[in-house]
Amino acid sequence: MQKKHQIKVENLSRLMVYILGHRPDEFGLVPDSSGFVTYKELLWALHEEPGWGYVRLGHINEVLLGKDRPFFETAGDRIKVIERRWHLNLETPALSPPKVLYTAIRRRAHPHVMERGLKADGYLVLSSDQDMALRIGRRRDRKPVLLEVMSEPAMEQGILFYAFGHLFLASEIPASFISGPPVTQEIREAIETAKKKIKPKPPDFAPGTFTLDMDRDPDRSRRTQGKKRRGWKEDARKERRRKHR
């Protein structure tokens, strides 16, 4: 049993080295400029591979505590390999990306994107392969909306694309270069209904305070009797104050 477990840890280590150090693009990952990805992103990629859906953060930690620890570097919630065989060049744009690139977006963003386009603080991740675009999109929405990006007319208008293995990156895509399913009234209504379901009810009291619901008081006597009746001492004090006026 111990030997089998050790083999699983070693196999996970080898897969992590391949994903992070060799071909992150094959798994729909784009590391940052220092080579890091978050643990969450790594787990997404691992769970999509047949036979690796069981992996949790604890299994990754086993790798980092084992003999392969020198292969990796961690920083907070991020991880990378020390030796990388890929290069992310964000200085030289791709000269001839595929004419059609794909990206998959959240259903809730569909109307906004079709009207205003795509824009990211970092880079949008695009692919020439529909399945890869959907794979990336499903990480944030189980049923994402697949969109087509027309790269040639976009480049003619100054939009830059950068190649990263099988993926392409862009900072923005105007709506005029995006093609996708039409946004019907039915879709708009479904999105609005979903927003209302998850929208939290605003509190009707100031932060740091609370309201007392008498109906939820576990003491049934307080719920039925309401305000506590004054005793004889309170009555006597009230009578004395009345006489001295």
Residue pairs with C-beta under 8 A, 6 or more apart in sequence:
9 59
9 62
9 63
9 66
10 68
12 52
12 55
12 59
12 60
12 62
12 63
13 63
13 66
13 68
13 71
15 46
15 49
15 52
16 42
16 46
16 60
16 63
16 72
16 81
17 68
17 71
17 81
19 26
19 27
19 29
19 42
19 45
19 46
20 31
20 35
20 37
20 42
20 72
20 79
20 80
20 81
20 84
21 71
21 81
21 83
21 84
21 85
21 86
22 85
22 86
23 86
23 165
24 30
24 31
24 37
24 86
24 165
25 86
25 164
25 165
25 166
25 167
26 165
26 166
27 45
27 48
27 49
28 45
28 125
28 127
28 132
28 135
28 136
28 139
28 167
29 37
29 41
29 42
29 45
30 88
30 123
30 125
30 164
30 167
30 169
31 37
31 80
31 88
32 78
33 88
33 90
34 80
35 80
35 81
35 84
36 75
36 78
36 79
36 80
37 78
37 79
37 80
38 77
38 78
38 79
39 57
39 60
39 77
39 78
39 79
40 77
42 60
42 79
43 55
43 56
43 57
43 60
44 139
46 52
46 55
47 53
47 55
48 135
60 79
63 69
63 72
64 72
64 74
70 82
71 81
71 82
71 83
72 79
72 80
72 81
72 82
73 79
73 80
73 81
73 82
74 80
86 164
86 165
88 164
89 162
89 163
90 123
90 162
90 169
92 162
93 160
93 161
93 162
94 161
94 162
94 163
94 168
97 128
97 151
97 155
97 161
97 163
97 168
98 128
98 151
98 168
99 150
99 151
99 152
100 128
100 148
100 149
100 150
100 151
101 126
101 127
101 128
101 148
101 149
101 151
101 161
101 168
102 126
102 127
102 128
102 129
102 130
102 132
102 133
102 146
102 147
102 148
102 149
103 118
103 124
103 125
103 126
103 127
103 133
103 136
103 137
103 146
103 147
103 149
104 133
104 134
104 136
104 137
104 138
104 141
104 144
104 145
104 146
104 147
105 113
105 118
105 137
105 141
105 144
105 145
105 147
106 137
106 140
106 141
106 144
106 145
107 141
107 143
107 144
107 145
107 187
107 191
108 141
108 191
108 194
108 195
109 145
110 145
110 180
110 181
110 183
110 187
110 191
111 183
111 187
111 188
111 191
113 147
113 175
113 178
113 180
114 175
114 178
114 180
114 182
114 183
115 175
116 175
117 172
117 173
117 174
117 175
117 176
117 177
117 178
118 124
118 172
118 173
118 178
119 171
119 172
119 173
120 171
120 172
122 171
123 162
123 169
123 170
123 171
124 169
124 170
124 171
124 172
124 173
125 136
125 167
125 168
125 169
126 133
126 149
126 161
126 167
126 168
126 169
126 170
127 133
127 136
127 166
127 167
127 168
128 166
128 168
129 166
130 146
132 166
132 167
133 146
134 144
134 146
137 144
137 145
137 146
138 144
145 180
145 181
146 180
147 178
147 179
147 180
148 178
148 179
148 180
149 170
149 173
149 177
149 178
149 179
150 177
150 178
150 179
151 159
151 161
151 168
151 177
153 176
153 177
154 161
154 170
154 173
154 174
154 177
155 161
157 174
157 177
159 170
159 172
159 173
159 174
159 177
160 170
160 171
161 168
161 169
161 170
162 168
162 169
162 170
205 211
214 222
214 223
214 226
215 223
217 223
